[in-house]
Each structure stands twice: as C-alpha cells, then as structure tokens.
Amino acid sequence: MPATLQQILLAPDVQPKVVDDCLDLIQQEMSDKSGISGTAVKLAYKTAVTFAPGYLHSTVESLLPDFTEKLEPFWADFAASGSGEFGDYLTKRADEVSEALLAITDAAAEKSERPVIVKAYRTVRGGAARQIEAALPRVGDLVLKFAG
C-alpha cells in the first residue's frame, strides 16, 4: 500500500522542508498579486508579518497537518487516475479544493486570539477562494516535489 500524503509530507525529516516551501509559495503568490484585490491581500500579509513576527511560520507549521488531511482524498484520486500534474488536477477541482482549504483557515480564524490578524483575514476572506485557486498549480508542484 503506497504511503499517504500525510505520511510523506509530515515525516519528521520532510515536514520542515515542506513548511519552508509553503512559505516560499506564499511569498511567490504575494509577488504575483496586483490590482485592488491583490493590494488587499498584500496588506493582510504585511499586517501578519509586521504585527506578529514568526506568526506566518508557526501558522503554516500548525495548519500543515490539516491542509494535508484535506488534500489527501484529492491526492488519492489523482494517484489512482494516473493524471499528469497534480496542480492541473487541483485546478480542475478548484471550487471543491479551495472550499476544503478555506474551512481550515476559517476555523483557525475563529480560534485565533490575535484580533489584528483576524481582522486582516476577514478583509480578504471574500476573495480568498480566487486567491487559493490561483495558487493551486504551485500547491500541486509543491506536493509533487515531495510525494511524486
């Protein structure tokens, strides 16, 4: 039986590398943002890194198991389908994938004790699905780097 995505991405020797790559992915996505919605996302990002140094790293680290769990059924279906690129697979299911991942960040925002961060999150939440959908090719590449 092949290893699950969780077994691969959360292995003690791999997880820190995945977290670092997730942070790089976030930075790349921020660099690509433009327009009004891009400005709002960049402002929320800047708020998070300015008012809570280390917050983004610890958040990615703590949410990675949940994200991996939500991606697991997509990964299993992708692996069974023999499709080409995981990013393409995720993009074809963008609505479903983004809602699954947003359920995690919504729950984290509900539990957060950092009002400045929660306020920043709520400002961009309305367009968050589009932002996640735009990042899915990179998410797929990141997963394939470790699990492919």
C-alpha positions as CSV (number, residue, x, y, z in Angstrom):
1,M,0.0,0.0,0.0
2,P,1.5,3.4,-1.0
3,A,2.3,5.9,1.6
4,T,-0.4,8.5,2.3
5,L,0.2,12.2,1.7
6,Q,0.3,12.8,5.4
7,Q,2.9,10.1,5.9
8,I,5.1,11.7,3.2
9,L,4.6,15.4,3.9
10,L,4.5,15.2,7.7
11,A,7.5,12.9,8.1
12,P,9.9,14.4,10.7
13,D,12.7,14.9,8.2
14,V,10.4,16.3,5.5
15,Q,7.9,18.5,7.3
16,P,10.3,21.4,8.0
17,K,11.2,21.5,4.2
18,V,7.5,21.5,3.3
19,V,6.9,24.4,5.7
20,D,9.8,26.3,4.2
21,D,8.5,25.6,0.7
22,C,5.0,26.7,1.7
23,L,6.4,30.0,3.0
24,D,8.2,30.4,-0.3
25,L,5.0,29.6,-2.2
26,I,3.2,32.3,-0.2
27,Q,5.9,34.8,-1.0
28,Q,5.7,34.0,-4.7
29,E,1.9,34.4,-4.6
30,M,2.3,37.8,-2.9
31,S,4.7,38.9,-5.6
32,D,2.2,38.0,-8.3
33,K,-0.7,39.9,-6.8
34,S,-1.9,43.1,-8.4
35,G,-5.0,45.2,-8.7
36,I,-7.4,46.1,-5.8
37,S,-7.8,42.6,-4.5
38,G,-4.1,42.0,-4.8
39,T,-3.4,45.1,-2.8
40,A,-5.8,43.9,-0.1
41,V,-4.1,40.5,0.1
42,K,-0.7,42.1,0.3
43,L,-1.9,44.4,3.1
44,A,-3.2,41.5,5.0
45,Y,0.0,39.6,4.5
46,K,2.1,42.7,5.6
47,T,-0.1,43.0,8.7
48,A,0.5,39.4,9.6
49,V,4.3,39.6,9.2
50,T,4.6,43.1,10.8
51,F,2.4,42.8,13.8
52,A,3.2,39.2,14.6
53,P,6.7,38.2,13.6
54,G,7.0,34.5,13.3
55,Y,3.2,34.1,13.1
56,L,3.1,33.0,9.5
57,H,5.8,30.3,10.0
58,S,4.0,29.0,13.1
59,T,0.6,29.1,11.4
60,V,1.9,27.2,8.4
61,E,3.5,24.7,10.7
62,S,0.4,24.2,12.8
63,L,-2.1,24.1,9.8
64,L,0.0,21.8,7.6
65,P,-1.4,18.6,9.1
66,D,-5.0,19.9,8.5
67,F,-4.2,21.0,4.9
68,T,-2.5,17.7,4.2
69,E,-5.6,15.8,5.5
70,K,-7.9,17.9,3.3
71,L,-5.7,17.3,0.3
72,E,-5.4,13.5,0.9
73,P,-8.6,12.5,-1.0
74,F,-7.6,14.6,-3.9
75,W,-4.1,13.1,-3.9
76,A,-5.5,9.6,-3.7
77,D,-7.9,10.2,-6.6
78,F,-5.1,11.9,-8.6
79,A,-2.7,9.0,-8.0
80,A,-5.4,6.4,-9.0
81,S,-6.2,8.4,-12.1
82,G,-2.7,8.4,-13.4
83,S,-3.1,12.0,-14.5
84,G,-0.1,14.2,-15.4
85,E,0.3,17.1,-13.0
86,F,-1.2,17.4,-9.5
87,G,-1.6,21.2,-10.0
88,D,-3.7,20.6,-13.1
89,Y,-5.8,18.1,-11.2
90,L,-6.4,20.5,-8.4
91,T,-7.2,23.4,-10.8
92,K,-9.9,21.3,-12.4
93,R,-11.5,20.9,-8.9
94,A,-10.7,24.4,-7.8
95,D,-14.1,25.2,-6.1
96,E,-14.0,22.0,-4.1
97,V,-10.3,22.3,-3.2
98,S,-10.5,25.9,-2.2
99,E,-13.6,25.4,0.0
100,A,-11.9,22.4,1.7
101,L,-8.8,24.5,2.5
102,L,-10.7,27.6,3.5
103,A,-12.6,25.6,6.0
104,I,-9.3,25.2,7.8
105,T,-8.3,28.8,7.8
106,D,-11.9,29.9,8.8
107,A,-11.7,27.6,11.8
108,A,-8.2,28.9,12.7
109,A,-9.5,32.5,12.5
110,E,-12.4,31.6,14.8
111,K,-10.0,30.3,17.4
112,S,-7.3,33.0,17.0
113,E,-6.6,35.3,19.9
114,R,-4.9,37.8,17.6
115,P,-7.6,40.4,16.7
116,V,-5.3,42.3,14.2
117,I,-4.7,39.1,12.3
118,V,-8.3,38.1,12.3
119,K,-9.4,41.5,11.1
120,A,-6.8,41.3,8.2
121,Y,-8.1,37.8,7.4
122,R,-11.7,38.9,7.3
123,T,-10.9,41.7,5.0
124,V,-9.6,39.3,2.3
125,R,-11.8,36.3,3.1
126,G,-14.4,37.2,0.4
127,G,-11.9,36.8,-2.4
128,A,-9.9,34.1,-0.8
129,A,-11.3,31.3,-2.9
130,R,-9.9,33.1,-6.1
131,Q,-6.6,33.5,-4.4
132,I,-6.3,29.9,-3.5
133,E,-7.4,28.8,-7.0
134,A,-4.6,30.9,-8.4
135,A,-2.1,29.2,-6.2
136,L,-3.3,25.6,-6.9
137,P,-0.7,24.9,-9.7
138,R,2.1,25.9,-7.2
139,V,0.5,23.8,-4.5
140,G,0.4,20.8,-6.8
141,D,4.1,21.3,-7.7
142,L,5.0,21.6,-4.0
143,V,3.2,18.3,-3.2
144,L,4.7,16.5,-6.2
145,K,8.2,17.7,-5.2
146,F,7.9,15.6,-2.1
147,A,5.4,12.9,-3.0
148,G,5.8,12.5,-6.7
